[in-house]
Amino acid sequence: MNDAPGDLNADALPEDAPYIAATTRWLERAVIGLNLCPFARAPHVQGKLRLRVSHARDTDALLDELCGELQSLNALPPDECETGLLIHPFVLTDFLDYNDFLDVADAAVQTLGLEGEWQVASFHPDYQFADSPADAIENYSNRSPYPTLHLLRESSIERAMEAMSDTDSIYRRNIDTLQRLGTDGWKALWRDDDG
């Protein structure tokens, strides 16, 4: 993680360290390492990704933290912070409940007047695309160590889409990558390097 002055994660609580470390490991080994999102590397290496751990134990508290984080991120200039991950390990651990909350998250963006500025993407340990079996390997493209709300600047998404001629190919390429990797290959990503 970037420890330079101005580090977006410098004020994280000590008890947040394991959640941030696991999420960073997932980001580096899966999302960036397997190139599941070709747009993820730059904000990470440039130190423009903010990771926050929510200690919310219910959806009302999580909604309050989500609104606060959206406002905090919006107050930061894009050249300082491009995107954020709100990790919430203690609430919405059931994927169906989490999936239902995404409508609440989208409504919060609208209520805050940030529609067109920010959007929420979803990651969860039990992520399951509609019409896919729970054990389908393609689900792993959105499987994070903990339930996580990805807060994205619309302008960053637009720039990334302009730079790539066929953004739909990302999903197809991810399926191919994950099918070649297989479940055993996915598990191998998480073996300790020194073990």
Disulfide bonds with the S-S distance in Angstrom:
none
